[in-house]
Amino acid sequence: MSLKIRLARAGAKKRPYYHIVVADSRSPRDGRFIERVGSYNPMLPSDHADRVRLVAERITHWLSNGAQPTDRVARFLGNAGLAPKPTWNEQPKKSAPKKRAQERAAAAAEAAAA
């Protein structure tokens, strides 16, 4: 059984609120979970103390038992100092210019150098 530390949506329409839960990776997003270990309220300002609340000792327990955090939760844990902060070094390939645009940019660079 692979465990995930992930967000489960709660709250009303257009008023999101998320519980940070430990769940089996096969269970639905808002479905069955093993334990609630925190909460995330995106409606609060980013510097507000209650925006992300974590139960540190339970999170470290689950991480030591092999639970894998999702990308967003890994960022929360990195900011709290409970896990190494994830880094994203690559640009997405979809947003890169296409082949003909790259050729035009290379030609313009050659013309500028000459």
C-alpha angles and dihedrals in degrees: 000000000000116000127212130194101214147145122274115196121236131157133073131299111298089001103089123194123170134203116211104225141174108231142160107268091235096057119095121267095255095025135090118345136177102223140353109232104172149332140246125205110189091184091073121082115269094249095051115116095226097050092094120019120182134183096223101193094050092046092052089048092054093043089054089051092056104265113154119215120223119241096267094044090047088057090051091049091048092052090049092048095241095117137010112286112251119238129207111201100163127080114228111265093223092064094050116106115266125249099272093046090052090051091051091049091050091049091049091050090051091049091049092049093049 
